[in-house]
Amino acid sequence: MEDITKTFSKEELEELDKIIETEGKNPGGLIPLLEKAQGILGYIPISVQKRIAEKTGIPANRIYGVVTFYSFFTMESRARHRIQVCLGTACYVKGGKEIAEKIENDYGIKVGESTEDGRFTYERARCFGACGLAPVMVVDGKVYGKISVENVDEILSQYK
């Protein structure tokens, strides 16, 4: 397990502890606590989950269960930009698979990985509810619809 004091700054840990102090006392406050923690730290590794458990009394396995259940949370450090390619039925049929393959091949990353330069983290999604725009790619929450393999690089070039 990583040493939390070597991974995060003293200021980040102090801010985390303040959030644990305020949100950790609220019944049902675990998800807002985790959202804020991830906002500060960028991700929620096991070491942070254990710190939250120790300071709140919430069982570590419950925290782990929430972090791994919701796709918003991540236990791995992410790059500056998050690419999500939809592979739901409509997107898959209209070229989502080819878009995913292009990203994997051209950017040298697999699902859940980040580019070596720290620019992109790549994920697949099952549906964004935008089937009429298929195929769909989302970058940092911005939805790009009716994309093609040919315009993936153009879209991603906007994100430095």
N, C-alpha and C positions, 0 to 999 in steps of 0.2 A: 504494500500500500504506500502511496506517495506521502511525503511529509508535507502537510498542509502549509507549514510556515515557509517552505522552500518554493512552493508552487504559487502562492498568493502573497501579496504585499501586506504589511502590517495594517495599512489603511483599509485595504479590502476586507481583511478579517475583522477589523473593528466595525466596519459598516455592516458586515454580515451579522455580527453579534448583536448589533442594535436591532436589526430586523428580527432576529430570533427572539430577542427580548419582547418586542411589541407584538409580532404576529404569532409567536409560539404560545401565547397565553389564550388566544382566541379559539373557542371551539370551531372547528371547520376552517381554521386558518392555515392549514398545511399547504394547500395549493398556492394561495397568495404569498406565503413565505418562500416557497420554492421558486415561484416566478420572480420574485424580487432578488433572491439569492443568485439565480441564473443571470439576471440582468446585471448584477454587479460583477460576478465572476466569469460569466460566459458559458459555464457548464456546471454540473453538480456531480463531481466524482464521489466515490465511496467515502473518502476522508471528510468531505463536507457533510455528507449524509450522516456520518457518525457524530460529527460535531453538533449537528442539529438535534439528533436523537439524545445525546448526552445533556444538552442544555434545555430541552423541552420535555423530556420524559416520553416522547413518542417513540414507540418501538422502531428500531432501525429497519426491520423487515417491512414495516408499513411504509416508511419513507421510500425505501427501495422499490416497493411495489408501485407507488404513485409515479416515481421518476421513470420507471420502465414501461408503465402502462400508457402514459400520455406522450404522444409523439412530439409535443412542443419541448419537452425536457430532453436534455442530452447529458450523458455521463462522459462524453469525450469533448475535448477542446475543438471548437469549430473555427473555420477560416472566416475571413472578413465578410464573405457573401455566401448565402445559402441557395443552392439550386435544387429545385424539386421538379421532377418530371412525372407527370401523371401517366400511370399505366392501367387506369380503369378501362373498362371495355371500350367505350367510345374512343378514348385517346389511343389505346393500343391499336385498334382497327384502323385508325386514321394516320398512323405513323409514329406513335409514341415510342414504340420499341426501337425504331431506327434512330430517333432522337437520343434516346438513352444510350444506345450503342455508340453514337457519334461522340457524346460527352465522355464516355468511358475510354474510348480509343484515342480521341484527339487530346484529351486533357490528362490522360494517364491515371484515372481514378476509378475506383469501384464504389458501389453503394456504401455510404457511411464514411468514406475517406475524404481527405482534403488534398488539394494540390500542394506540391512541395513549396510553392511560393506563398502559401497561406491565403491565396486569393479566393478559392471556392471550396465549399463542402458540398458534396453531391448526395442527394437522397431521391428515392422513388416514392411516389404516393399512389394511393388507390383511387381517389376521386376528390376533386375540388368543387364538385357541383356546378361545373361550367361545361357540361357535355356539348352544348351547342357551339362552343368555341374550340372543340377538339381538333388537333391535339394541343394540350396545354402544358406550359412550363411556367413555374413560379420562381422568381428570383427576389429574395429579401421581401417576400410578401406581395410583390407586384406580379399580377397575372398577365401572361403573354399567351394569346389564343391564336388558333389557326396557324401555328408556326410550322416550319418545314426544316429539314436537315440543313438546307441551304442558308437559312437565316439565324441559326443558333449562334454562330460566331459573331454576327452583327449585334445580336442582343447582348451577348456576354461581354463584348468589347466596351460596353457602357460602364461596366463595373471594374474599376481599377483597384 
